[in-house]
Amino acid sequence: MAEPSALRRQLDGYRLTTAEILYRLPDHPAVLQTYVWQELDLAPEYPVLRRFLDFWTRQIEGRLHSVRVASVGIVSPAEWRHAQALASLH
């Protein structure tokens, strides 16, 4: 089955979610590096981000230090309307 479109997911409540991930460099644990992750996700559980962070802890050597999350809805069902008319100007 195909994955739903971004618009369909937004109408279902997904929001644009950005996570600032600070992690320790494997060879220099005193040094922190930043990784910015962005995806459509469901607040406040953030299942997509949680899957990504689970993958990170299993597969990536850089140990997580902290994660800051920001989320905003782009389109909501109340804002979505079908056009009643279409006009063309020359």
C-alpha positions in Angstrom: 0.0 0.0 0.0 1.3 3.4 -0.9 2.2 6.0 1.8 -0.4 8.8 2.1 0.6 12.1 0.5 1.9 14.9 2.7 -1.3 16.9 2.3 -3.4 13.9 3.4 -1.1 13.4 6.4 -1.5 17.1 7.4 -5.2 16.8 7.1 -5.0 13.8 9.4 -3.2 15.9 12.1 0.4 15.6 11.2 2.5 18.7 11.8 5.8 19.9 10.5 8.2 18.8 13.3 11.8 20.0 13.6 14.2 18.4 16.1 17.6 19.9 17.0 19.7 16.9 18.1 22.9 17.4 20.0 25.2 14.4 20.1 28.7 13.6 21.2 31.4 12.8 18.6 32.6 9.2 19.1 36.3 10.1 18.9 36.0 13.3 21.0 33.2 12.8 23.6 33.7 16.2 25.0 32.7 17.8 21.7 29.0 18.2 20.8 27.7 18.2 17.2 24.3 19.4 16.0 22.0 17.5 13.6 18.7 19.0 12.5 15.9 16.6 11.6 12.6 17.6 10.0 9.6 15.6 9.1 5.8 15.5 9.3 4.9 13.9 12.7 2.0 13.6 15.2 2.3 15.8 18.3 2.6 15.2 21.2 3.7 11.5 20.9 6.0 12.1 17.9 6.1 8.4 16.6 8.2 9.2 13.6 10.8 11.1 15.6 10.9 8.3 18.2 11.5 5.7 15.5 14.4 7.9 14.2 15.9 8.3 17.7 15.6 4.5 18.3 17.4 3.9 15.0 20.0 6.5 16.0 20.7 4.8 19.4 21.0 1.3 17.7 23.0 2.2 14.6 24.9 5.5 15.0 28.0 5.7 17.2 27.4 9.3 18.4 25.7 9.2 21.8 22.7 11.5 22.1 23.1 14.5 24.5 19.8 16.3 24.0 16.9 16.7 21.7 14.8 20.0 21.3 11.6 19.7 19.4 9.4 22.4 17.7 6.2 21.6 15.9 3.7 23.6 13.9 0.6 22.7 11.9 0.8 23.9 8.3 -2.7 22.9 7.1 -5.6 22.0 9.2 -9.0 20.6 8.0 -10.7 23.8 9.0 -8.4 25.8 6.7 -8.8 23.5 3.7 -11.5 24.4 1.2 -12.2 23.4 -2.3 -12.3 26.3 -4.8 -15.8 27.4 -5.7 -14.7 29.1 -8.9 -11.7 29.4 -11.2 -10.9 32.6 -13.0 -8.2 33.2 -15.6 -6.7 36.7 -16.3 -4.8 37.4 -19.5 
